[in-house]
Amino acid sequence: MPRTQIYNAVTERLEILDPAGIVDEELMPDLDGDRIRGIYSDMVRMRAMDEKALKLQRQGRMGTWPPIKGQEAIQAGVAHAMEDGDWLLPAFREHGIMLLRGVPGHLIYAYWAGDERGSSFPEGVRVFPVAVPVGSQWQHGTGVGLSLKLRGEKAVAVTLGGDGSTSEGDFHEAMNCAGVFQSNSVFVIQNNQWAISIPLHQQTAAKTLAQKAHAYGIPGIQVDGNDIFAVYSVTREALDRARNGGGPTLIEAVTYRLGDHTTADDASRYREDKEVTEWEGRDPILRLRRFLEARGLWDEEQEQEQQAAAQAWVDEQVAALEAMPPQDPSDIFSHMYADLPPHLAEQMAEVIEEVGS
């Protein structure tokens, strides 16, 4: 009788920068002081954009908004690891990385204000539109990555999604196809512990989400998602591997959603305040600031200047949003089909007749 062999899929985890701002020098990526200060500035700008959006929503000037507070290190780390030719395929909580990949802030706001033009990015910006259906972007990331491979491009499709999306069939289909066809893809799970009100332990029996990669024959690694240096390093390595024909990688970035799921949610109904307070102590922006201050790369005067600059930038984006001319109501119908089906053409004609074009 043949012996049965039990395979133990070991998943590595990386942390370089601890909550006190202390780093493991042997693992530090090659980033100079100016680059690190720039990354910090980007994270501060993300936080300012997020906080302003919450206020706009409460004032009735914007629709539903999914906060990114606490997840800035993931989005900045991945963005800074990417190269110009790479593609980004976001879900719906990726405002920060979309911004860093070239999407103007006022267009990000416009999308969540219900303006169709918020999905029309400037020429050359390699970012797909927001994907609100949970998990659909994973398959797009595999497809784009395979296309890049077949074209012989040294570019990579980078797809982000939340922990809840790993419970969808789309995720598993995407990972399986990516493994089989060895697409130029990097997949990043922003594991913020909650799929709306469902905690991670009720979503999966697996100890990690990264280990799911092993079932599909691709590398999987877990990283401290509040550690900018760890996120950058792991993503850079995965991108280099894909770019040079090594196939896809699955990265699980462990973080925490400090805010509500969206502005339509009240997280206090299902989360303990103690848990939120504990994670606030691991704030990725505070962690990086402690590092910079310990190295003599940042001080209170610079902090005040940076905060003021971020607020001024946000105000400019709001002004640009509200200066946009009224959108053409026919845009509701214009971006789904090459040739509009008769029933939708009839509806569009009715709308134009009623409200004008």
C-alpha positions as CSV (number, residue, x, y, z in Angstrom):
1,M,0.0,0.0,0.0
2,P,1.5,3.4,-1.0
3,R,2.3,5.7,1.9
4,T,0.2,8.9,2.3
5,Q,2.2,12.0,2.4
6,I,0.8,15.1,4.2
7,Y,2.0,18.4,2.8
8,N,2.3,21.3,5.2
9,A,2.0,24.6,3.2
10,V,4.2,27.0,5.0
11,T,3.4,30.6,4.5
12,E,6.1,33.2,5.3
13,R,5.3,36.5,7.0
14,L,7.4,39.7,6.7
15,E,7.7,42.7,9.0
16,I,10.5,45.2,8.8
17,L,9.2,48.3,10.7
18,D,7.6,47.7,14.1
19,P,4.9,50.0,15.7
20,A,7.6,51.9,17.6
21,G,9.3,52.9,14.4
22,I,12.3,50.5,14.8
23,V,13.5,48.6,11.7
24,D,15.3,45.4,11.0
25,E,18.3,46.9,9.2
26,E,19.1,43.7,7.3
27,L,15.7,43.7,5.7
28,M,15.4,47.4,4.9
29,P,14.8,48.2,1.2
30,D,17.1,50.5,-0.7
31,L,15.1,53.8,-0.2
32,D,16.9,57.0,0.5
33,G,15.6,59.7,2.9
34,D,14.0,61.8,0.3
35,R,12.1,58.9,-1.1
36,I,10.8,57.9,2.3
37,R,9.7,61.4,3.1
38,G,7.9,61.4,-0.2
39,I,6.1,58.2,0.7
40,Y,5.1,59.7,4.0
41,S,3.7,62.8,2.3
42,D,1.7,60.5,0.0
43,M,0.2,58.7,3.0
44,V,-0.7,62.0,4.7
45,R,-2.4,63.2,1.5
46,M,-4.4,59.9,1.3
47,R,-5.6,60.4,4.9
48,A,-6.6,64.0,4.2
49,M,-8.5,63.0,1.0
50,D,-10.3,60.3,3.0
51,E,-11.3,62.6,5.9
52,K,-12.5,65.3,3.5
53,A,-14.7,62.8,1.7
54,L,-16.4,61.8,4.9
55,K,-17.3,65.4,5.6
56,L,-18.6,65.9,2.0
57,Q,-20.8,62.8,2.4
58,R,-22.2,64.0,5.7
59,Q,-22.9,67.4,4.1
60,G,-24.8,65.8,1.2
61,R,-22.2,66.8,-1.3
62,M,-21.1,63.2,-2.1
63,G,-22.7,59.8,-2.1
64,T,-21.5,56.7,-0.2
65,W,-17.8,56.6,0.5
66,P,-15.6,53.6,1.6
67,P,-12.9,54.9,4.0
68,I,-9.3,53.8,3.7
69,K,-8.1,55.0,7.1
70,G,-5.5,52.5,8.4
71,Q,-4.7,51.0,4.9
72,E,-2.5,53.8,3.6
73,A,0.8,51.8,3.9
74,I,-0.5,49.0,1.6
75,Q,-1.6,51.4,-1.1
76,A,1.5,53.6,-0.9
77,G,3.8,50.6,-0.7
78,V,2.3,48.9,-3.7
79,A,2.2,52.1,-5.7
80,H,5.8,53.0,-5.1
81,A,6.9,49.4,-6.0
82,M,5.1,49.6,-9.4
83,E,6.6,50.9,-12.7
84,D,5.1,53.2,-15.2
85,G,4.0,50.5,-17.6
86,D,2.2,48.4,-15.0
87,W,-1.6,48.3,-14.8
88,L,-3.7,48.7,-11.6
89,L,-7.0,46.9,-11.2
90,P,-8.7,48.3,-8.1
91,A,-11.8,47.2,-6.1
92,F,-13.6,50.0,-4.4
93,R,-11.4,50.9,-1.4
94,E,-8.3,51.9,-3.5
95,H,-8.6,55.7,-3.6
96,G,-5.0,56.1,-2.4
97,I,-3.2,53.9,-4.8
98,M,-5.4,55.2,-7.7
99,L,-4.3,58.7,-6.8
100,L,-0.6,57.7,-6.8
101,R,-1.0,55.9,-10.1
102,G,-2.2,59.1,-11.8
103,V,-6.0,59.4,-11.3
104,P,-6.8,63.0,-10.4
105,G,-8.3,63.4,-6.9
106,H,-11.3,65.3,-8.2
107,L,-12.2,62.5,-10.5
108,I,-12.0,60.0,-7.6
109,Y,-14.4,62.3,-5.7
110,A,-16.6,62.6,-8.8
111,Y,-17.1,58.9,-9.1
112,W,-18.4,58.7,-5.5
113,A,-20.5,61.8,-6.1
114,G,-22.4,59.8,-8.8
115,D,-20.7,61.4,-11.9
116,E,-20.0,59.1,-14.8
117,R,-17.0,61.2,-15.7
118,G,-15.3,59.9,-12.5
119,S,-14.4,56.8,-14.5
120,S,-12.9,58.6,-17.4
121,F,-9.2,58.9,-16.6
122,P,-6.6,61.0,-18.5
123,E,-4.8,59.4,-21.5
124,G,-1.9,57.1,-20.4
125,V,-3.2,56.4,-16.9
126,R,-3.1,52.6,-16.6
127,V,-5.8,52.2,-14.1
128,F,-9.1,50.3,-14.6
129,P,-12.3,51.8,-13.3
130,V,-13.6,51.0,-9.8
131,A,-15.0,47.5,-9.4
132,V,-17.8,47.5,-6.8
133,P,-19.0,43.9,-7.4
134,V,-17.0,42.0,-4.8
135,G,-14.3,39.9,-6.4
136,S,-14.8,40.6,-10.1
137,Q,-11.5,42.5,-10.4
138,W,-9.5,39.4,-9.6
139,Q,-10.4,37.8,-12.9
140,H,-9.7,41.0,-14.8
141,G,-6.2,41.0,-13.2
142,T,-5.5,37.5,-14.4
143,G,-6.8,38.4,-17.9
144,V,-4.8,41.6,-18.2
145,G,-1.7,39.8,-16.8
146,L,-2.0,37.1,-19.4
147,S,-2.5,39.7,-22.2
148,L,0.7,41.4,-21.1
149,K,2.5,38.1,-21.2
150,L,1.3,37.2,-24.6
151,R,2.3,40.6,-25.9
152,G,5.7,40.1,-24.6
153,E,5.5,43.3,-22.4
154,K,7.6,43.5,-19.3
155,A,4.7,45.0,-17.4
156,V,2.5,43.6,-14.6
157,A,-1.2,43.7,-13.8
158,V,-1.6,44.5,-10.1
159,T,-5.0,43.7,-8.5
160,L,-6.2,44.7,-5.1
161,G,-9.2,43.5,-3.1
162,G,-10.4,42.9,0.4
163,D,-10.5,39.8,2.6
164,G,-14.2,39.3,1.9
165,S,-13.6,39.0,-1.8
166,T,-11.5,35.8,-1.2
167,S,-14.8,34.1,-0.3
168,E,-16.1,34.7,-3.9
169,G,-15.8,32.1,-6.7
170,D,-14.2,34.8,-8.9
171,F,-11.1,34.9,-6.6
172,H,-10.5,31.1,-6.9
173,E,-11.1,31.0,-10.6
174,A,-8.7,33.9,-11.1
175,M,-5.9,32.3,-9.0
176,N,-6.4,29.0,-10.8
177,C,-6.1,30.5,-14.2
178,A,-3.2,32.7,-13.2
179,G,-1.3,29.7,-11.9
180,V,-2.1,27.6,-15.0
181,F,-1.2,30.3,-17.5
182,Q,1.6,31.9,-15.4
183,S,0.2,35.4,-16.1
184,N,2.1,38.6,-15.4
185,S,-0.1,39.3,-12.3
186,V,0.4,40.3,-8.7
187,F,-2.6,40.0,-6.4
188,V,-2.8,42.0,-3.1
189,I,-5.4,41.1,-0.5
190,Q,-6.0,44.0,1.9
191,N,-7.0,41.9,4.8
192,N,-8.6,44.5,7.1
193,Q,-10.2,41.8,9.2
194,W,-13.8,42.6,8.3
195,A,-16.1,41.9,5.3
196,I,-18.6,44.5,6.3
197,S,-19.8,43.0,9.7
198,I,-18.3,39.5,9.2
199,P,-15.0,38.9,10.9
200,L,-12.2,37.0,9.2
201,H,-12.6,33.9,11.3
202,Q,-16.2,33.5,10.0
203,Q,-15.0,33.9,6.4
204,T,-12.5,31.1,6.3
205,A,-11.1,28.2,8.3
206,A,-7.6,28.8,6.8
207,K,-5.0,30.3,9.2
208,T,-3.9,32.8,6.6
209,L,-5.3,34.0,3.3
210,A,-1.9,33.9,1.7
211,Q,-1.7,30.1,2.0
212,K,-4.6,29.8,-0.5
213,A,-2.0,30.5,-3.2
214,H,-0.4,27.1,-2.6
215,A,-3.5,25.3,-4.0
216,Y,-2.9,27.0,-7.3
217,G,0.8,26.5,-7.6
218,I,1.8,30.2,-7.1
219,P,3.8,31.8,-4.3
220,G,1.9,33.3,-1.4
221,I,3.3,35.5,1.4
222,Q,1.8,37.4,4.3
223,V,3.0,40.8,5.2
224,D,2.4,43.3,7.9
225,G,0.1,45.7,6.0
226,N,0.8,48.6,8.4
227,D,4.6,48.3,7.6
228,I,5.3,50.4,4.5
229,F,8.8,48.9,4.1
230,A,7.6,45.3,4.2
231,V,4.8,46.0,1.8
232,Y,7.1,47.8,-0.6
233,S,9.8,45.0,-0.5
234,V,7.4,42.1,-1.0
235,T,5.5,43.8,-3.8
236,R,8.8,44.8,-5.5
237,E,10.0,41.2,-5.4
238,A,6.7,39.9,-6.7
239,L,6.7,42.5,-9.6
240,D,10.2,41.6,-10.6
241,R,9.4,37.9,-10.6
242,A,6.3,38.5,-12.8
243,R,8.1,41.0,-15.1
244,N,10.8,38.4,-15.8
245,G,8.6,35.5,-16.6
246,G,8.3,34.0,-13.1
247,G,4.5,34.1,-12.9
248,P,2.0,35.5,-10.4
249,T,2.2,36.0,-6.7
250,L,-0.5,36.4,-4.0
251,I,0.3,38.8,-1.2
252,E,-1.8,39.0,2.0
253,A,-1.3,42.4,3.7
254,V,-2.7,42.2,7.2
255,T,-4.1,45.6,8.4
256,Y,-7.3,46.9,10.0
257,R,-10.2,49.0,8.7
258,L,-10.2,51.8,11.3
259,G,-13.4,53.4,10.0
260,D,-16.8,52.0,9.0
261,H,-17.2,49.7,6.0
262,T,-18.7,52.7,4.2
263,T,-20.6,55.8,5.2
264,A,-23.8,53.6,5.1
265,D,-22.4,51.4,7.9
266,D,-22.0,51.8,11.6
267,A,-19.1,49.5,12.7
268,S,-19.8,50.2,16.4
269,R,-22.7,47.8,16.2
270,Y,-20.4,44.8,15.6
271,R,-16.9,45.8,16.8
272,E,-15.5,46.4,20.2
273,D,-14.0,49.8,20.9
274,K,-11.0,48.0,22.6
275,E,-10.1,46.3,19.3
276,V,-10.2,49.5,17.4
277,T,-8.1,51.3,20.0
278,E,-5.5,48.6,19.8
279,W,-5.2,48.9,16.1
280,E,-5.0,52.7,16.2
281,G,-1.7,52.2,18.1
282,R,-0.4,50.4,14.9
283,D,-1.5,53.3,12.6
284,P,0.8,53.0,9.6
285,I,1.3,56.8,9.2
286,L,2.2,57.2,12.9
287,R,4.6,54.2,12.6
288,L,6.4,55.8,9.6
289,R,6.6,59.2,11.3
290,R,8.2,57.7,14.3
291,F,10.9,56.1,12.1
292,L,11.5,59.4,10.3
293,E,11.8,61.3,13.5
294,A,14.2,58.8,15.0
295,R,16.4,59.2,11.9
296,G,16.4,62.9,12.1
297,L,14.5,63.1,8.8
298,W,11.3,64.7,10.2
299,D,10.3,67.3,12.8
300,E,7.2,69.1,14.0
301,E,7.7,72.0,11.6
302,Q,7.8,69.7,8.6
303,E,4.8,67.9,9.9
304,Q,2.8,71.1,10.2
305,E,3.8,72.2,6.7
306,Q,2.9,68.7,5.3
307,Q,-0.5,68.8,6.9
308,A,-1.2,72.3,5.6
309,A,-0.1,71.2,2.1
310,A,-2.3,68.2,2.2
311,Q,-5.3,70.2,3.2
312,A,-4.7,72.8,0.5
313,W,-4.4,70.0,-2.1
314,V,-7.7,68.5,-0.9
315,D,-9.4,71.9,-1.1
316,E,-8.2,72.2,-4.7
317,Q,-9.7,68.9,-5.6
318,V,-13.0,69.8,-4.1
319,A,-13.0,73.0,-6.0
320,A,-12.2,71.2,-9.2
321,L,-15.0,68.7,-8.5
322,E,-17.6,71.4,-7.9
323,A,-16.4,73.4,-11.0
324,M,-17.2,70.5,-13.3
325,P,-20.0,71.4,-15.7
326,P,-23.3,69.5,-15.3
327,Q,-22.9,66.0,-16.8
328,D,-24.9,65.0,-19.8
329,P,-27.7,62.7,-18.7
330,S,-27.2,60.5,-21.7
331,D,-23.9,59.4,-20.2
332,I,-26.0,57.0,-18.0
333,F,-26.5,55.0,-21.2
334,S,-23.4,55.7,-23.2
335,H,-20.7,53.6,-21.8
336,M,-22.0,50.0,-21.7
337,Y,-22.6,49.0,-25.3
338,A,-21.0,49.8,-28.6
339,D,-24.5,49.8,-30.1
340,L,-27.2,50.7,-27.7
341,P,-30.1,48.0,-27.5
342,P,-33.4,49.3,-28.7
343,H,-35.0,49.4,-25.2
344,L,-32.2,51.4,-23.8
345,A,-32.1,53.7,-26.8
346,E,-35.8,54.4,-26.1
347,Q,-35.2,55.1,-22.5
348,M,-32.3,57.5,-23.3
349,A,-34.6,59.4,-25.7
350,E,-37.1,59.8,-23.0
351,V,-34.5,61.1,-20.5
352,I,-33.2,63.6,-23.0
353,E,-36.7,64.8,-23.8
354,E,-37.5,65.3,-20.2
355,V,-34.3,66.8,-18.8
356,G,-32.4,67.8,-22.0
357,S,-28.9,66.9,-23.2
